[in-house]
């Protein structure tokens, strides 16, 4: 049986989950409408980074196997 292991230098799944949460909190922390341009910039940066982080998941997915892929294991 062939093992599928993807060695990324960052934990892609965790970053893909936490990045939108962090940027969402940052957008909320901008406050009221006076800081709307900053909130828009933070939302755009968070969205683009979230998309870029998930690209390796899309491009590295192997449709020929039913094995687990992109598994993160921590001590």
Backbone bond lengths (Angstrom), bond angles and torsions (degrees), N, CA, C in turn:
res aa  C-N    CA-C-N  psi(-1)  N-CA   C-N-CA  omega(-1)  CA-C   N-CA-C  phi
1 X - - - 1.442 - - 1.534 108.55 -
2 X 1.287 116.25 132.88 1.456 121.95 -178.10 1.530 110.23 -85.88
3 X 1.333 115.69 130.83 1.462 120.93 176.86 1.513 109.91 -89.53
4 X 1.310 116.92 135.37 1.457 122.19 177.15 1.520 108.53 -106.65
5 X 1.298 115.49 117.26 1.457 120.79 -179.59 1.516 108.27 -132.58
6 X 1.303 116.03 128.48 1.451 121.70 177.02 1.515 107.74 -110.00
7 X 1.313 116.28 118.50 1.460 120.65 -178.34 1.513 109.38 -100.82
8 X 1.316 115.71 94.09 1.451 121.10 175.07 1.519 108.23 -96.96
9 X 1.307 116.25 152.86 1.460 120.04 179.76 1.518 112.36 -81.02
10 X 1.326 117.21 -6.57 1.456 121.90 173.90 1.528 108.49 -130.24
11 X 1.323 118.20 153.39 1.470 119.59 175.17 1.527 109.54 -75.14
12 X 1.304 117.00 92.56 1.464 123.45 -169.09 1.527 112.22 -59.73
13 X 1.307 117.27 -43.58 1.466 119.92 -177.88 1.530 110.53 -63.73
14 X 1.322 116.47 -46.73 1.463 120.15 -179.30 1.526 111.23 -63.50
15 X 1.310 116.70 -42.13 1.465 119.98 179.49 1.521 110.40 -66.15
16 X 1.323 117.39 -39.08 1.465 120.78 179.05 1.525 111.59 -64.45
17 X 1.328 117.16 -28.88 1.458 120.59 178.10 1.529 111.26 -81.87
18 X 1.330 116.77 -46.63 1.458 120.95 -171.60 1.517 114.59 -81.88
19 X 1.310 118.68 -26.34 1.463 120.95 -177.74 1.536 112.27 -59.87
20 X 1.321 120.21 -49.28 1.474 119.22 177.50 1.529 112.93 -63.70
21 X 1.326 116.40 -33.61 1.461 119.41 178.72 1.524 110.30 -65.30
22 X 1.331 116.73 -46.74 1.464 120.97 -179.39 1.524 110.79 -62.66
23 X 1.324 117.08 -46.34 1.461 118.95 -179.75 1.524 111.79 -69.19
24 X 1.321 117.74 -30.80 1.460 119.97 174.70 1.519 111.60 -64.23
25 X 1.326 116.66 -41.46 1.465 120.57 176.77 1.524 110.10 -65.19
26 X 1.337 117.20 -40.41 1.465 120.19 177.62 1.531 111.46 -62.12
27 X 1.319 116.89 -41.17 1.465 120.33 177.61 1.529 110.09 -63.57
28 X 1.323 116.69 -42.15 1.465 119.49 177.18 1.524 111.66 -64.29
29 X 1.331 116.52 -33.45 1.462 120.43 -178.16 1.525 112.76 -74.28
30 X 1.332 118.31 -11.82 1.471 119.58 178.79 1.517 111.28 -68.89
31 X 1.314 116.63 -20.05 1.464 119.04 173.68 1.511 113.89 92.65
32 X 1.316 114.83 -137.50 1.466 121.28 -170.88 1.526 112.13 -83.74
33 X 1.328 115.91 -167.65 1.464 122.01 -174.01 1.520 114.38 -68.25
34 X 1.316 118.03 -13.94 1.471 119.63 178.39 1.524 111.20 -64.42
35 X 1.303 116.08 -28.54 1.463 121.11 -178.41 1.523 112.56 -103.42
36 X 1.314 117.79 25.02 1.462 121.29 -178.43 1.524 112.92 -58.97
37 X 1.350 120.38 -41.98 1.471 118.41 177.88 1.533 112.81 -60.47
38 X 1.326 117.00 -39.57 1.466 120.19 177.47 1.524 110.71 -65.12
39 X 1.325 116.96 -41.62 1.466 120.65 178.95 1.518 110.61 -62.53
40 X 1.329 117.56 -39.97 1.464 120.80 178.62 1.522 111.46 -64.96
41 X 1.323 116.50 -41.20 1.466 120.42 179.41 1.528 110.20 -65.56
42 X 1.328 116.86 -44.68 1.462 119.77 178.21 1.531 111.56 -61.98
43 X 1.321 116.76 -40.52 1.465 120.51 178.46 1.523 110.92 -64.35
44 X 1.318 116.72 -41.31 1.468 119.99 179.00 1.523 111.05 -65.73
45 X 1.324 116.86 -46.06 1.470 120.62 179.50 1.527 110.48 -61.74
46 X 1.320 117.26 -44.20 1.458 120.71 178.18 1.519 112.75 -62.29
47 X 1.321 116.48 -39.74 1.465 120.19 179.27 1.521 111.92 -67.11
48 X 1.319 116.46 -44.34 1.469 120.44 -179.59 1.528 110.23 -65.76
49 X 1.333 116.93 -44.41 1.467 119.49 178.59 1.529 111.56 -63.62
50 X 1.322 116.73 -40.40 1.461 120.43 176.92 1.523 112.13 -60.93
51 X 1.313 116.49 -39.61 1.460 120.84 177.28 1.528 110.91 -66.64
52 X 1.328 116.77 -45.33 1.464 120.64 -177.72 1.526 111.86 -64.86
53 X 1.322 116.91 -35.85 1.459 119.85 179.83 1.526 111.21 -67.20
54 X 1.318 118.14 -32.13 1.461 120.38 -177.31 1.530 113.82 -86.32
55 X 1.308 118.00 -9.16 1.467 119.57 178.08 1.529 113.47 -57.87
56 X 1.345 120.37 -42.89 1.467 118.48 177.08 1.523 113.57 -62.23
57 X 1.312 117.48 -27.99 1.463 119.95 176.83 1.518 110.61 -67.80
58 X 1.304 116.22 -40.21 1.469 120.56 -179.73 1.530 110.97 -72.05
59 X 1.319 116.44 -46.20 1.463 119.52 -175.67 1.520 112.79 -75.70
60 X 1.338 117.76 -25.87 1.454 120.27 -177.48 1.512 114.66 -95.71
61 X 1.313 118.09 1.20 1.457 120.99 -178.37 1.516 110.54 -73.16
62 X 1.326 116.01 132.32 1.459 121.94 -179.33 1.527 109.03 -104.88
63 X 1.328 116.58 110.77 1.465 120.42 -177.02 1.529 112.60 -80.21
64 X 1.329 117.76 -5.54 1.461 120.38 -177.65 1.519 113.16 -88.90
65 X 1.314 118.23 1.25 1.455 120.69 -178.23 1.525 111.19 -127.87
66 X 1.323 114.69 152.84 1.463 119.52 174.66 1.525 110.64 -104.00
67 X 1.320 116.87 5.13 1.462 121.36 178.31 1.520 110.57 -70.39
68 X 1.330 114.46 158.96 1.457 120.14 176.04 1.523 108.94 -66.54
69 X 1.317 115.81 139.29 1.458 121.23 179.64 1.527 108.70 -126.88
70 X 1.325 115.63 151.00 1.469 122.94 177.72 1.541 110.98 59.85
71 X 1.297 116.95 44.82 1.454 121.98 -179.96 1.531 108.28 -84.42
72 X 1.310 116.31 133.12 1.457 121.34 174.49 1.512 108.75 -104.59
73 X 1.316 116.23 128.45 1.461 121.24 179.44 1.522 107.86 -121.54
74 X 1.334 115.49 128.97 1.458 121.58 -179.23 1.526 109.40 -125.48
75 X 1.314 114.96 151.03 1.474 119.84 175.77 1.515 109.49 -75.42
